[in-house]
């Protein structure tokens, strides 16, 4: 017998809510990790020598770099979603 089955209705609701909150926090952590990854890679690619301000070329490079990562991530995510949906049918 599963221990979840022995819980009361309110305990099951609390456990379900806790699982939802954990999933949300995991998504936030994954997002933060991705932002740090973008920052590291794009910084190394675009910033020659840091100064008090970003010049136009560096700023443009950083924006383009992050946009490429976002576009790629979205394309991979969408493709994966399509594959999962096809497999479910």
N, CA, C and O of each residue as an XYZ file, in Angstrom:
356
protein
N       0.841     -1.181      0.000
C       0.000      0.000      0.000
C       0.883      1.239      0.000
O       1.854      1.317      0.753
N       0.550      2.198     -0.836
C       1.289      3.446     -0.939
C       0.980      4.330      0.267
O      -0.176      4.429      0.678
N       1.985      4.964      0.831
C       1.776      5.808      2.015
C       0.891      7.003      1.693
O       0.239      7.536      2.591
N       0.850      7.441      0.434
C      -0.011      8.556      0.037
C      -1.475      8.187      0.193
O      -2.296      9.042      0.526
N      -1.819      6.909     -0.045
C      -3.208      6.454      0.063
C      -3.729      6.501      1.496
O      -4.937      6.614      1.705
N      -2.851      6.418      2.473
C      -3.280      6.396      3.864
C      -3.485      7.792      4.441
O      -3.895      7.916      5.595
N      -3.217      8.826      3.686
C      -3.379     10.198      4.166
C      -4.832     10.639      4.075
O      -5.595     10.140      3.248
N      -5.203     11.578      4.933
C      -6.548     12.156      4.865
C      -6.627     13.079      3.653
O      -5.611     13.393      3.033
N      -7.837     13.507      3.326
C      -8.046     14.383      2.179
C      -7.263     15.684      2.343
O      -6.633     16.150      1.393
N      -7.295     16.267      3.527
C      -6.573     17.528      3.741
C      -5.061     17.310      3.675
O      -4.336     18.172      3.178
N      -4.576     16.165      4.172
C      -3.148     15.870      4.099
C      -2.719     15.655      2.647
O      -1.633     16.068      2.242
N      -3.595     15.000      1.866
C      -3.293     14.807      0.447
C      -3.251     16.150     -0.269
O      -2.391     16.365     -1.122
N      -4.157     17.049      0.062
C      -4.180     18.380     -0.548
C      -2.916     19.146     -0.189
O      -2.329     19.820     -1.034
N      -2.502     19.040      1.065
C      -1.274     19.714      1.502
C      -0.054     19.125      0.793
O       0.836     19.863      0.370
N      -0.011     17.812      0.667
C       1.112     17.157     -0.006
C       1.155     17.552     -1.485
O       2.231     17.790     -2.033
N       0.001     17.621     -2.120
C      -0.074     18.012     -3.520
C       0.387     19.458     -3.695
O       1.128     19.770     -4.628
N      -0.048     20.329     -2.805
C       0.366     21.737     -2.862
C       1.869     21.860     -2.637
O       2.532     22.653     -3.306
N       2.404     21.093     -1.713
C       3.841     21.107     -1.450
C       4.610     20.649     -2.696
O       5.635     21.236     -3.042
N       4.124     19.619     -3.358
C       4.761     19.141     -4.586
C       4.735     20.224     -5.663
O       5.706     20.403     -6.398
N       3.616     20.941     -5.749
C       3.494     22.028     -6.727
C       4.487     23.145     -6.421
O       5.151     23.660     -7.321
N       4.581     23.516     -5.145
C       5.522     24.568     -4.752
C       6.965     24.160     -5.019
O       7.771     24.982     -5.457
N       7.290     22.920     -4.764
C       8.642     22.418     -5.041
C       8.932     22.486     -6.541
O      10.022     22.889     -6.946
N       7.965     22.096     -7.355
C       8.146     22.146     -8.812
C       8.372     23.584     -9.284
O       9.210     23.828    -10.153
N       7.631     24.529     -8.718
C       7.800     25.943     -9.076
C       9.203     26.421     -8.698
O       9.864     27.104     -9.481
N       9.649     26.061     -7.505
C      10.984     26.465     -7.058
C      12.076     25.825     -7.924
O      13.100     26.452     -8.196
N      11.858     24.582     -8.354
C      12.823     23.929     -9.242
C      12.894     24.656    -10.586
O      13.974     24.819    -11.154
N      11.742     25.089    -11.087
C      11.721     25.839    -12.340
C      12.461     27.164    -12.187
O      13.202     27.570    -13.082
N      12.262     27.833    -11.062
C      12.972     29.093    -10.810
C      14.481     28.852    -10.770
O      15.252     29.628    -11.335
N      14.895     27.787    -10.108
C      16.320     27.470    -10.008
C      16.899     27.151    -11.387
O      18.013     27.570    -11.702
N      16.157     26.419    -12.203
C      16.625     26.099    -13.553
C      16.751     27.370    -14.388
O      17.702     27.520    -15.155
N      15.795     28.282    -14.239
C      15.845     29.546    -14.967
C      17.073     30.347    -14.552
O      17.788     30.878    -15.402
N      17.316     30.436    -13.248
C      18.483     31.166    -12.749
C      19.778     30.538    -13.261
O      20.702     31.253    -13.648
N      19.851     29.220    -13.265
C      21.040     28.537    -13.768
C      21.250     28.857    -15.247
O      22.383     29.056    -15.685
N      20.176     28.908    -16.006
C      20.273     29.230    -17.429
C      20.756     30.664    -17.622
O      21.581     30.928    -18.497
N      20.250     31.585    -16.820
C      20.688     32.982    -16.905
C      22.185     33.082    -16.612
O      22.912     33.791    -17.308
N      22.642     32.373    -15.584
C      24.071     32.385    -15.264
C      24.891     31.790    -16.409
O      25.977     32.279    -16.720
N      24.374     30.745    -17.027
C      25.055     30.133    -18.167
C      25.166     31.129    -19.321
O      26.236     31.282    -19.911
N      24.056     31.810    -19.645
C      24.086     32.831    -20.701
C      25.117     33.897    -20.376
O      25.911     34.294    -21.229
N      25.095     34.350    -19.144
C      26.012     35.411    -18.726
C      27.458     34.991    -18.904
O      28.256     35.739    -19.468
N      27.801     33.811    -18.433
C      29.182     33.339    -18.539
C      29.635     33.223    -19.993
O      30.690     33.737    -20.365
N      28.841     32.554    -20.798
C      29.232     32.311    -22.189
C      29.284     33.616    -22.976
O      30.251     33.876    -23.693
N      28.246     34.434    -22.842
C      28.201     35.671    -23.619
C      29.235     36.679    -23.130
O      29.790     37.428    -23.933
N      29.499     36.710    -21.842
C      30.533     37.600    -21.316
C      31.894     37.225    -21.917
O      32.626     38.088    -22.403
N      32.221     35.935    -21.878
C      33.494     35.479    -22.418
C      33.605     35.768    -23.913
O      34.686     36.088    -24.408
N      32.500     35.656    -24.624
C      32.496     35.869    -26.070
C      32.581     37.346    -26.439
O      33.235     37.696    -27.420
N      31.934     38.214    -25.674
C      31.735     39.597    -26.105
C      32.585     40.651    -25.393
O      32.855     41.702    -25.973
N      33.001     40.407    -24.190
C      33.672     41.453    -23.409
C      35.178     41.218    -23.432
O      35.687     40.250    -22.866
N      35.871     42.132    -24.103
C      37.335     42.035    -24.177
C      37.971     42.499    -22.868
O      38.721     41.761    -22.230
N      37.662     43.711    -22.488
C      38.200     44.247    -21.232
C      37.104     45.096    -20.589
O      36.676     46.095    -21.165
N      36.650     44.704    -19.400
C      35.557     45.423    -18.762
C      35.968     46.845    -18.394
O      37.095     47.094    -17.964
N      35.049     47.750    -18.571
C      35.249     49.138    -18.196
C      34.073     49.617    -17.371
O      33.263     48.819    -16.899
N      33.986     50.907    -17.202
C      32.886     51.451    -16.397
C      31.563     51.441    -17.162
O      30.494     51.497    -16.554
N      31.632     51.371    -18.502
C      30.433     51.330    -19.343
C      30.668     50.341    -20.481
O      31.806     50.087    -20.874
N      29.575     49.790    -21.003
C      29.677     48.920    -22.176
C      29.647     49.796    -23.424
O      28.810     50.692    -23.536
N      30.555     49.540    -24.360
C      30.474     50.266    -25.614
C      29.378     49.629    -26.481
O      28.862     48.556    -26.169
N      29.044     50.311    -27.559
C      27.937     49.870    -28.415
C      28.191     48.468    -28.966
O      27.282     47.638    -28.980
N      29.411     48.197    -29.417
C      29.732     46.892    -30.000
C      29.549     45.779    -28.976
O      28.979     44.734    -29.288
N      30.024     45.999    -27.768
C      29.913     44.985    -26.719
C      28.463     44.754    -26.339
O      28.027     43.613    -26.186
N      27.718     45.843    -26.187
C      26.300     45.714    -25.838
C      25.536     44.962    -26.917
O      24.723     44.089    -26.611
N      25.792     45.295    -28.177
C      25.133     44.618    -29.297
C      25.493     43.133    -29.316
O      24.631     42.283    -29.542
N      26.756     42.829    -29.082
C      27.199     41.438    -29.042
C      26.491     40.669    -27.929
O      26.017     39.554    -28.144
N      26.421     41.264    -26.742
C      25.762     40.597    -25.616
C      24.293     40.325    -25.906
O      23.795     39.229    -25.650
N      23.606     41.324    -26.440
C      22.178     41.163    -26.759
C      21.987     40.061    -27.802
O      21.123     39.198    -27.646
N      22.789     40.091    -28.860
C      22.673     39.077    -29.916
C      22.975     37.683    -29.383
O      22.294     36.717    -29.726
N      23.996     37.585    -28.547
C      24.387     36.300    -27.971
C      23.248     35.700    -27.149
O      22.903     34.532    -27.326
N      22.672     36.485    -26.264
C      21.580     35.994    -25.419
C      20.364     35.659    -26.270
O      19.708     34.645    -26.033
N      20.053     36.487    -27.250
C      18.903     36.207    -28.119
C      19.079     34.895    -28.875
O      18.118     34.144    -29.041
N      20.291     34.611    -29.333
C      20.546     33.340    -30.022
C      20.325     32.165    -29.083
O      19.736     31.157    -29.474
N      20.799     32.291    -27.837
C      20.589     31.223    -26.863
C      19.103     31.017    -26.581
O      18.630     29.883    -26.505
N      18.376     32.111    -26.428
C      16.941     32.012    -26.154
C      16.228     31.369    -27.334
O      15.412     30.465    -27.150
N      16.529     31.828    -28.544
C      15.901     31.250    -29.743
C      16.192     29.760    -29.860
O      15.301     28.971    -30.172
N      17.428     29.382    -29.610
C      17.817     27.976    -29.686
C      17.099     27.152    -28.626
O      16.595     26.066    -28.911
N      17.054     27.668    -27.409
C      16.377     26.960    -26.320
C      14.899     26.778    -26.624
O      14.343     25.705    -26.394
N      14.258     27.825    -27.143
C      12.835     27.717    -27.500
C      12.621     26.715    -28.625
O      11.668     25.936    -28.582
N      13.486     26.720    -29.627
C      13.346     25.775    -30.739
C      13.488     24.335    -30.251
O      12.717     23.462    -30.650
N      14.464     24.090    -29.397
C      14.665     22.738    -28.858
C      13.473     22.332    -27.999
O      12.994     21.202    -28.093
N      12.999     23.242    -27.168
C      11.851     22.953    -26.302
C      10.607     22.651    -27.133
O       9.880     21.700    -26.849
N      10.367     23.464    -28.157
C       9.199     23.236    -29.015
C       9.302     21.906    -29.754
O       8.312     21.186    -29.883
N      10.486     21.583    -30.236
C      10.677     20.311    -30.940
C      10.450     19.132    -29.988
O       9.799     18.152    -30.351
N      10.982     19.233    -28.788
C      10.799     18.180    -27.802
C       9.313     18.014    -27.469
O       8.826     16.889    -27.351
N       8.597     19.122    -27.319
C       7.162     19.074    -27.036
C       6.421     18.373    -28.173
O       5.540     17.549    -27.925
N       6.771     18.693    -29.409
C       6.147     18.031    -30.554
C       6.391     16.533    -30.544
O       5.485     15.746    -30.817
N       7.620     16.143    -30.228
C       7.961     14.717    -30.183
C       7.169     14.002    -29.093
O       6.691     12.887    -29.305
N       7.029     14.630    -27.938
C       6.283     14.025    -26.829
C       4.806     13.907    -27.207
O       4.178     12.884    -26.933
N       4.252     14.940    -27.832
C       2.833     14.904    -28.232
C       2.587     13.832    -29.288
O       1.558     13.158    -29.247
N       3.504     13.662    -30.227
C       3.346     12.624    -31.234
C       3.428     11.240    -30.603
O       2.719     10.320    -31.009
N       4.299     11.101    -29.606
C       4.442      9.823    -28.925
C       3.232      9.489    -28.072
O       2.974      8.316    -27.802
N       2.491     10.490    -27.645
C       1.321     10.270    -26.791
C       0.107      9.834    -27.602
O      -0.846      9.283    -27.051
N       0.143     10.077    -28.899
C      -1.022      9.737    -29.723
C      -0.952      8.341    -30.244
O      -1.855      7.901    -30.955
